[in-house]
Amino acid sequence: MDNFINSFFGKLFPSAISPKTEELLKNIALLLGILSAIAIIFDLYPLTMFLSFPFCVIWIYCAWLHTEPQLKWVNLIFLLIYAFGIGRYFFGIDA
């Protein structure tokens, strides 16, 4: 499964980026994480999902660059949960 995810991200994103670009991505992820936490505190559903989804994509990508499988898999699980929630929101499916 790890090889499948690696090949998927290999086709989707470049396999090497400059340290400056990686730092920028991580700062954007930090901002998204802070905004997501604020959205949770103020109960701004569904904004929390829309902020958390790109946060997870950035961290999966950064983990993939440095072959940190545990970080990649944790964020992939959260990404799937957020994608499911966003899908439920757009299709109006109630629990």
MODELLER restraints for C-alpha pairs under 7 A, 6 or more apart:
rsr = mdl.restraints
at = mdl.atoms
rsr.add(forms.Gaussian(group=physical.xy_distance, feature=features.Distance(at['CA:15:A'], at['CA:65:A']), mean=6.35, stdev=0.5))
rsr.add(forms.Gaussian(group=physical.xy_distance, feature=features.Distance(at['CA:16:A'], at['CA:65:A']), mean=6.77, stdev=0.5))
rsr.add(forms.Gaussian(group=physical.xy_distance, feature=features.Distance(at['CA:25:A'], at['CA:58:A']), mean=6.62, stdev=0.5))
rsr.add(forms.Gaussian(group=physical.xy_distance, feature=features.Distance(at['CA:29:A'], at['CA:55:A']), mean=4.92, stdev=0.5))
rsr.add(forms.Gaussian(group=physical.xy_distance, feature=features.Distance(at['CA:29:A'], at['CA:58:A']), mean=6.44, stdev=0.5))
rsr.add(forms.Gaussian(group=physical.xy_distance, feature=features.Distance(at['CA:32:A'], at['CA:51:A']), mean=5.62, stdev=0.5))
rsr.add(forms.Gaussian(group=physical.xy_distance, feature=features.Distance(at['CA:32:A'], at['CA:52:A']), mean=6.74, stdev=0.5))
rsr.add(forms.Gaussian(group=physical.xy_distance, feature=features.Distance(at['CA:32:A'], at['CA:55:A']), mean=5.95, stdev=0.5))
rsr.add(forms.Gaussian(group=physical.xy_distance, feature=features.Distance(at['CA:33:A'], at['CA:52:A']), mean=6.66, stdev=0.5))
rsr.add(forms.Gaussian(group=physical.xy_distance, feature=features.Distance(at['CA:33:A'], at['CA:55:A']), mean=6.54, stdev=0.5))
rsr.add(forms.Gaussian(group=physical.xy_distance, feature=features.Distance(at['CA:36:A'], at['CA:48:A']), mean=4.97, stdev=0.5))
rsr.add(forms.Gaussian(group=physical.xy_distance, feature=features.Distance(at['CA:36:A'], at['CA:51:A']), mean=5.54, stdev=0.5))
rsr.add(forms.Gaussian(group=physical.xy_distance, feature=features.Distance(at['CA:36:A'], at['CA:52:A']), mean=6.18, stdev=0.5))
rsr.add(forms.Gaussian(group=physical.xy_distance, feature=features.Distance(at['CA:39:A'], at['CA:47:A']), mean=6.48, stdev=0.5))
rsr.add(forms.Gaussian(group=physical.xy_distance, feature=features.Distance(at['CA:39:A'], at['CA:48:A']), mean=5.56, stdev=0.5))
rsr.add(forms.Gaussian(group=physical.xy_distance, feature=features.Distance(at['CA:40:A'], at['CA:48:A']), mean=6.19, stdev=0.5))
rsr.add(forms.Gaussian(group=physical.xy_distance, feature=features.Distance(at['CA:49:A'], at['CA:82:A']), mean=5.67, stdev=0.5))
rsr.add(forms.Gaussian(group=physical.xy_distance, feature=features.Distance(at['CA:49:A'], at['CA:86:A']), mean=6.66, stdev=0.5))
rsr.add(forms.Gaussian(group=physical.xy_distance, feature=features.Distance(at['CA:53:A'], at['CA:79:A']), mean=5.83, stdev=0.5))
rsr.add(forms.Gaussian(group=physical.xy_distance, feature=features.Distance(at['CA:53:A'], at['CA:82:A']), mean=6.01, stdev=0.5))
rsr.add(forms.Gaussian(group=physical.xy_distance, feature=features.Distance(at['CA:56:A'], at['CA:75:A']), mean=5.31, stdev=0.5))
rsr.add(forms.Gaussian(group=physical.xy_distance, feature=features.Distance(at['CA:56:A'], at['CA:78:A']), mean=6.96, stdev=0.5))
rsr.add(forms.Gaussian(group=physical.xy_distance, feature=features.Distance(at['CA:56:A'], at['CA:79:A']), mean=5.68, stdev=0.5))
rsr.add(forms.Gaussian(group=physical.xy_distance, feature=features.Distance(at['CA:59:A'], at['CA:75:A']), mean=6.76, stdev=0.5))
rsr.add(forms.Gaussian(group=physical.xy_distance, feature=features.Distance(at['CA:60:A'], at['CA:72:A']), mean=4.67, stdev=0.5))
rsr.add(forms.Gaussian(group=physical.xy_distance, feature=features.Distance(at['CA:60:A'], at['CA:75:A']), mean=5.87, stdev=0.5))
rsr.add(forms.Gaussian(group=physical.xy_distance, feature=features.Distance(at['CA:60:A'], at['CA:76:A']), mean=6.53, stdev=0.5))
rsr.add(forms.Gaussian(group=physical.xy_distance, feature=features.Distance(at['CA:63:A'], at['CA:69:A']), mean=6.95, stdev=0.5))
rsr.add(forms.Gaussian(group=physical.xy_distance, feature=features.Distance(at['CA:63:A'], at['CA:71:A']), mean=6.09, stdev=0.5))
rsr.add(forms.Gaussian(group=physical.xy_distance, feature=features.Distance(at['CA:63:A'], at['CA:72:A']), mean=5.31, stdev=0.5))
rsr.add(forms.Gaussian(group=physical.xy_distance, feature=features.Distance(at['CA:64:A'], at['CA:72:A']), mean=6.35, stdev=0.5))
